[in-house]
Amino acid sequence: MKLSRYARERALALPPAIRGMLWMALCSLCFAALNASTRTITADLHPWQTQCLRYAFGALVLLPLALRQGRGLFRTGQLRLHMARNLLHTAGTSLWFLALPIVPLAEVTAIGFTSPIFLTIGALLFFGETVRLRRWLAIFFGFLGVLIVLYPNLRLGLSASWASLLLLASAPIASLSYLIAKVLMRHDPPQTVVFWQGVLVAAFTFPLAIYFWGPMTLQHVALFLLIGALGSMGHYALNRSLRATDISASQPARFLELIWASALGFLIWQDVPPVWTFVGAMVIFSSTTYIAHREARLARQAKEDGLRPGAKSP
């Protein structure tokens, strides 16, 4: 007990930016390990069976919360919106799971860095947010980075790049799902949103999973439990990072996910990512880091404007 209290006090004594980056580094490690574990399972089981069980076990891992919260974990007044959002989420993640067994883990991670770009475009289209020239330039360079990542496959033709294009197509759908989740979290706590995501995606993919069902072993069950735990731990670390400091301060540590993914890809499958993956990832990451920095700056400015004497209350 004394050791844990000492470690907590030492951690709290660190500058907020360092704490945020350490939490983000843990988050990136969890998500890289989660993707590697999921890809390992898709070597034995069909992607749709894997998708169904991945989300089912994700909901199962959250059930201990029900012991503390009771029915509050399941209660929602937004069930229709949850269903609409998770139909969309099912479509996006189906593309991701179909591409996962084929695309190298480092490339999966590099394309995953595009999420803030699509979130910015989604916020413009659906929430009417203003996107000025500098953020449009960041978005342009982000897509340029995507083309750099995909270049080795694109030059070989569609037959060599279809899985990468499926992965890229899943990114805007996942971003739209995230935007709807932000709306849902105005009414429901995050754990309720995550719980219904697990239950509904598992339910929507169940017919396809049954059709393509393959035999499972105890090793598969253990991996699914590990994936559920890694997902929960990764989201917890992400939330702690966001609580410790601005996302613009902790975002650089997110690039470690590409390092973890490259290392795991080499150790498990002997994947050696081409240099284009790292160059493109750096371009994407630079653009999304600028977007995060710009949004954090605008949020601080809006907060300061709201605190000025005579300013209108929001």
ChimeraX attribute file (.defattr): number of C-alpha atoms within 10 A of each C-alpha:
attribute: neighborCount
match mode: 1-to-1
recipient: residues
	/A:1	6
	/A:2	7
	/A:3	8
	/A:4	9
	/A:5	10
	/A:6	11
	/A:7	12
	/A:8	11
	/A:9	11
	/A:10	10
	/A:11	14
	/A:12	12
	/A:13	10
	/A:14	11
	/A:15	11
	/A:16	18
	/A:17	17
	/A:18	17
	/A:19	21
	/A:20	26
	/A:21	23
	/A:22	19
	/A:23	25
	/A:24	29
	/A:25	24
	/A:26	21
	/A:27	28
	/A:28	26
	/A:29	20
	/A:30	23
	/A:31	22
	/A:32	28
	/A:33	21
	/A:34	22
	/A:35	19
	/A:36	21
	/A:37	18
	/A:38	23
	/A:39	23
	/A:40	17
	/A:41	21
	/A:42	19
	/A:43	12
	/A:44	13
	/A:45	19
	/A:46	19
	/A:47	26
	/A:48	25
	/A:49	23
	/A:50	24
	/A:51	25
	/A:52	26
	/A:53	23
	/A:54	24
	/A:55	25
	/A:56	23
	/A:57	21
	/A:58	26
	/A:59	22
	/A:60	16
	/A:61	19
	/A:62	19
	/A:63	16
	/A:64	10
	/A:65	13
	/A:66	12
	/A:67	10
	/A:68	10
	/A:69	11
	/A:70	12
	/A:71	11
	/A:72	14
	/A:73	22
	/A:74	15
	/A:75	13
	/A:76	17
	/A:77	10
	/A:78	12
	/A:79	12
	/A:80	10
	/A:81	14
	/A:82	20
	/A:83	16
	/A:84	14
	/A:85	22
	/A:86	25
	/A:87	17
	/A:88	18
	/A:89	21
	/A:90	25
	/A:91	16
	/A:92	23
	/A:93	21
	/A:94	21
	/A:95	22
	/A:96	25
	/A:97	22
	/A:98	19
	/A:99	22
	/A:100	25
	/A:101	18
	/A:102	16
	/A:103	19
	/A:104	23
	/A:105	26
	/A:106	27
	/A:107	26
	/A:108	22
	/A:109	23
	/A:110	25
	/A:111	25
	/A:112	19
	/A:113	25
	/A:114	24
	/A:115	19
	/A:116	22
	/A:117	25
	/A:118	18
	/A:119	20
	/A:120	22
	/A:121	19
	/A:122	19
	/A:123	16
	/A:124	13
	/A:125	11
	/A:126	11
	/A:127	10
	/A:128	10
	/A:129	12
	/A:130	11
	/A:131	12
	/A:132	8
	/A:133	9
	/A:134	12
	/A:135	20
	/A:136	16
	/A:137	13
	/A:138	20
	/A:139	23
	/A:140	14
	/A:141	20
	/A:142	26
	/A:143	19
	/A:144	16
	/A:145	27
	/A:146	23
	/A:147	17
	/A:148	20
	/A:149	27
	/A:150	20
	/A:151	15
	/A:152	16
	/A:153	17
	/A:154	17
	/A:155	10
	/A:156	10
	/A:157	10
	/A:158	12
	/A:159	9
	/A:160	13
	/A:161	18
	/A:162	16
	/A:163	20
	/A:164	25
	/A:165	18
	/A:166	19
	/A:167	24
	/A:168	21
	/A:169	15
	/A:170	24
	/A:171	24
	/A:172	20
	/A:173	22
	/A:174	24
	/A:175	23
	/A:176	22
	/A:177	21
	/A:178	17
	/A:179	18
	/A:180	18
	/A:181	20
	/A:182	14
	/A:183	11
	/A:184	21
	/A:185	13
	/A:186	9
	/A:187	13
	/A:188	19
	/A:189	14
	/A:190	14
	/A:191	17
	/A:192	20
	/A:193	20
	/A:194	17
	/A:195	20
	/A:196	21
	/A:197	24
	/A:198	23
	/A:199	18
	/A:200	23
	/A:201	26
	/A:202	26
	/A:203	17
	/A:204	16
	/A:205	21
	/A:206	19
	/A:207	14
	/A:208	16
	/A:209	21
	/A:210	12
	/A:211	11
	/A:212	13
	/A:213	16
	/A:214	11
	/A:215	7
	/A:216	11
	/A:217	7
	/A:218	8
	/A:219	10
	/A:220	18
	/A:221	14
	/A:222	11
	/A:223	17
	/A:224	23
	/A:225	19
	/A:226	20
	/A:227	25
	/A:228	23
	/A:229	18
	/A:230	22
	/A:231	21
	/A:232	21
	/A:233	16
	/A:234	24
	/A:235	16
	/A:236	15
	/A:237	21
	/A:238	23
	/A:239	15
	/A:240	17
	/A:241	27
	/A:242	20
	/A:243	14
	/A:244	20
	/A:245	17
	/A:246	19
	/A:247	21
	/A:248	19
	/A:249	20
	/A:250	25
	/A:251	23
	/A:252	15
	/A:253	18
	/A:254	22
	/A:255	19
	/A:256	18
	/A:257	24
	/A:258	25
	/A:259	17
	/A:260	22
	/A:261	26
	/A:262	22
	/A:263	19
	/A:264	20
	/A:265	20
	/A:266	16
	/A:267	11
	/A:268	10
	/A:269	13
	/A:270	12
	/A:271	16
	/A:272	14
	/A:273	17
	/A:274	12
	/A:275	12
	/A:276	18
	/A:277	25
	/A:278	20
	/A:279	16
	/A:280	25
	/A:281	27
	/A:282	19
	/A:283	21
	/A:284	31
	/A:285	25
	/A:286	20
	/A:287	27
	/A:288	25
	/A:289	22
	/A:290	17
	/A:291	22
	/A:292	22
	/A:293	17
	/A:294	15
	/A:295	17
	/A:296	16
	/A:297	14
	/A:298	12
	/A:299	12
	/A:300	13
	/A:301	12
	/A:302	12
	/A:303	12
	/A:304	11
	/A:305	14
	/A:306	14
	/A:307	12
	/A:308	10
	/A:309	7
	/A:310	8
	/A:311	10
	/A:312	9
	/A:313	8
	/A:314	6
